Amino acid sequence: MRWFWMCALLSMAACSEKQGSGAGQTAQDKEAAALANKDEKCPGGTVKGCLDAATEAERKGDSPRAVEMYTRVCDAGVARVCNVLGTFVWQGRGVSADPARAYSLYKRACDGGDAAGCFSAGICHRTGTCAEKNDAEATKLIQRACDGGDKRACANLGGR
């Protein structure tokens, strides 16, 4: 009987560990959930349909359509797409160039867990071209990008 209670106790402990580990969603989990969301304005009725349409439009050189679809995906919470959209906005591809909006999109990507977005936002501060020139903020964002695995950021910091 004692063996039974030991197994029951160990089983309960294992279950509570599994439940606790799911509390902190990764950026990939959040992205997958966002892509699965319904959006009637997207091809196929999901955010993933908009991402696929944006990628196809970009491949075909239809920047206005790409921007329209990337905007829907960014607004749905896919951080890496906010960074891509920021580049379109920065370059004026398919939309009027708007450095301040580009920075806002890069920062949104960074805050959503996209290391490349942190790098882009950091470069904005380093150069002063799309955000106030601020070396301390630039270094902080670029370090965050490096910590997140962006190799360009690590190289930019001198390999730290």
C-alpha positions in Angstrom: 0.0 0.0 0.0 2.8 2.4 0.8 4.2 1.8 -2.7 0.9 2.8 -4.2 0.9 6.2 -2.3 4.5 6.8 -3.3 3.6 6.4 -7.0 0.5 8.5 -6.6 2.5 11.3 -5.0 5.3 11.1 -7.6 2.6 11.2 -10.4 1.0 14.3 -8.9 4.4 16.0 -8.6 5.2 15.2 -12.3 1.8 16.6 -13.4 2.2 19.9 -11.5 5.7 20.3 -13.0 4.3 19.9 -16.5 1.5 22.5 -15.8 4.0 25.0 -14.3 6.4 24.7 -17.3 3.7 25.7 -19.7 3.1 29.0 -18.0 6.0 30.8 -19.8 5.2 30.7 -23.5 8.2 31.0 -25.8 8.3 33.5 -28.7 7.8 30.5 -31.0 4.7 29.4 -29.1 3.2 32.9 -29.3 4.0 33.1 -33.0 2.4 29.7 -33.7 -0.7 30.7 -31.8 -0.9 34.1 -33.6 -0.5 32.4 -37.0 -3.4 30.1 -36.2 -5.8 32.9 -35.3 -8.7 33.5 -37.5 -8.7 36.6 -39.8 -11.5 36.7 -42.4 -9.5 39.3 -44.4 -6.6 36.8 -44.9 -6.5 34.2 -47.6 -7.7 30.9 -46.0 -9.2 32.8 -43.1 -6.1 32.6 -40.9 -3.2 34.9 -40.1 -0.9 32.3 -41.6 -2.8 32.9 -44.9 -1.8 36.6 -44.7 1.8 35.7 -44.0 1.9 33.3 -47.0 0.2 36.0 -49.2 2.7 38.6 -48.0 5.7 36.4 -48.8 4.3 35.6 -52.2 3.6 39.3 -52.9 7.1 40.2 -51.9 8.6 37.5 -54.1 6.6 38.9 -57.1 7.6 42.4 -56.3 4.2 43.6 -55.3 5.3 45.7 -52.3 2.0 47.4 -51.6 0.3 44.0 -51.2 3.2 42.7 -49.1 2.9 45.7 -46.8 -0.8 45.3 -46.5 -0.5 41.6 -45.6 2.6 42.0 -43.3 0.7 44.7 -41.4 -2.2 42.3 -40.6 0.4 39.6 -39.5 2.3 42.1 -37.3 -0.9 43.4 -35.8 -1.8 39.8 -35.0 1.3 39.6 -32.8 4.0 37.9 -35.0 7.1 39.8 -33.8 9.5 38.8 -36.5 7.0 40.1 -39.2 6.9 43.5 -37.4 10.7 43.7 -38.1 10.2 42.8 -41.7 7.5 45.4 -42.0 9.7 47.9 -40.4 12.3 47.4 -43.1 9.6 48.0 -45.8 8.5 51.2 -44.0 12.1 52.3 -43.6 12.9 51.8 -47.3 9.6 53.2 -48.5 8.8 49.9 -50.3 5.0 49.8 -51.0 4.4 52.6 -48.5 5.8 56.1 -47.9 9.1 56.0 -46.1 8.6 56.8 -42.4 11.7 56.4 -40.2 9.8 57.0 -37.0 7.2 54.4 -37.8 9.9 52.0 -38.9 11.6 52.4 -35.4 8.2 51.8 -33.8 7.8 48.5 -35.7 11.4 47.5 -34.9 10.8 48.2 -31.2 7.5 46.3 -31.3 9.3 43.3 -32.8 12.0 43.5 -30.1 9.5 43.7 -27.3 7.7 40.7 -28.8 10.9 38.6 -28.6 12.5 39.1 -32.0 16.2 39.5 -31.7 16.6 41.0 -35.2 14.0 43.6 -34.2 16.2 44.6 -31.2 19.2 44.9 -33.5 17.3 47.1 -36.0 16.0 49.3 -33.1 19.5 49.5 -31.7 21.0 50.6 -35.1 18.3 53.3 -35.2 19.6 54.7 -31.9 23.2 54.2 -32.9 22.9 56.2 -36.2 20.1 58.6 -35.2 18.4 58.0 -38.5 15.1 56.6 -37.2 15.3 57.3 -33.5 17.1 59.8 -31.3 20.8 59.2 -31.3 21.5 57.5 -28.0 24.6 55.3 -27.7 23.5 53.8 -24.3 20.1 52.8 -25.6 21.7 51.5 -28.8 24.2 49.3 -26.9 21.4 48.0 -24.6 19.2 47.0 -27.6 22.1 45.5 -29.5 23.2 43.5 -26.5 19.6 42.3 -26.1 19.7 41.2 -29.8 23.0 39.4 -29.2 21.7 37.7 -26.1 18.7 36.6 -28.3 21.0 35.0 -30.8 21.4 37.7 -33.5 25.0 37.1 -34.8 25.1 40.6 -36.5 24.4 42.1 -33.1 27.2 40.1 -31.4 29.6 41.1 -34.2 28.5 44.7 -33.8 29.4 44.6 -30.1 32.8 43.3 -30.9 32.1 39.6 -30.4 31.0 39.9 -26.8 
